[in-house]
Amino acid sequence: MVAESFCSNLLNPKLLLLGQVMTAWLAPIFDEQLVVWMEPARAHDPEQTLREWETGLKFGAVTRDEYRQQVLGLAPLPGGSGPCCRPA
């Protein structure tokens, strides 16, 4: 995925470098223990994730229980569920 590559290969190294430079320059001004740290960027597209789960459900790659747990945050159905068998 392009966004993941962008984050891991371009954005995160720059954030790391920026944090190191800010730590080196700001620590002497404020406090010797000061460390600037920025959380690494992560690519996340909720709509794409939902489309992937729905496609997996449609073609039987995931069960209804997996879909319920991962996407909807619901408990599994009693007795389990097999692959989704939607009518065409």
URDAHU-V796394 format. One record per helix or strand. SS is the DSSP state (@ for helix, = for strand). FROM is the first residue (numbers start at 1). TO is the last residue. If there is no record, write none. Layout:
# URDAHU-V796394
SS:FROM:TO / SS:FROM:TO
This chain:
# URDAHU-V796394
@:2:30 / @:46:58 / =:63:63 / @:64:72 / =:83:83
